[in-house]
Every structure is written in structure tokens, then in C-alpha cells.
Amino acid sequence: MKKSTKFKTGMLLMSLAVAAGATTAAILLQKKREEEVYHEAELKAMDELEQMMRAESDCGSCACAEECAAADASYQDTFDEEVPEEAAEEAEEQPSDEDETSEAE
């Protein structure tokens, strides 16, 4: 009877060891997959950044630089035109200090 108990205990320990090994292997495999996905995403981001940098440097040296400058200038002109109108309206709404002193006298 002692051999049977020892055998069962040995089989139980061996099955636990196999289960632990399988779990460890599964975890390592999952980590490897995550690292591969991360690495691929990192490479893709680096490629996109490189393309953006190339596009910026290409724009500065080609004919599209004039188009970009013209578009930027027209945007700035639109912005500059709107600001003085708003400032003029605000100035009309607020009485000046000179008006207040002349009314007080």
C-alpha cells in the first residue's frame, strides 16, 4: 500500500510540474507576441515620423513652398482683419477716461 501512495504522490507532483511548465510556456509565448506587436507598432510610428520629416524638408525646397506660404499668408490676413474689428467694437462699448473726466467737471 505504501508503494501505491508514493506512486500517486509522485504522479500528482509530476502532473503539477507539467501544468506549471505549460503555464510558463504559455506566458512566455504571450509575452513574445506582445513584444512583436509593440515592436511592429514602434517601427510603424518611426516610419510615419520619418515620412513626415521628409515631407517637411521636401516642402521647403520645392515649388509647393510658395503655395504653402501663400495659404499661410491668406490665413494670417483673415485673422488680422478680424481682430481690429473686434477691438474697435470693444473700444466703442467702453467709455474712455477722458470722457469720464470731462463729464465730471
C-alpha positions, 0 to 999 in steps of 0.5 A: 500500500505504501508503494501505491501512495508514493506512486500517486504522490509522485504522479500528482507532483509530476502532473503539477510540474507539467501544468506549471511548465505549460503555464510558463510556456504559455506566458512566455509565448504571450509575452513574445507576441506582445513584444512583436506587436509593440515592436511592429507598432514602434517601427510603424510610428518611426516610419510615419515620423520619418515620412513626415520629416521628409515631407517637411524638408521636401516642402521647403525646397520645392515649388509647393513652398510658395503655395504653402506660404501663400495659404499661410499668408491668406490665413494670417490676413483673415485673422488680422482683419478680424481682430481690429474689428473686434477691438474697435467694437470693444473700444466703442462699448467702453467709455474712455477716461477722458470722457469720464473726466470731462463729464465730471467737471 
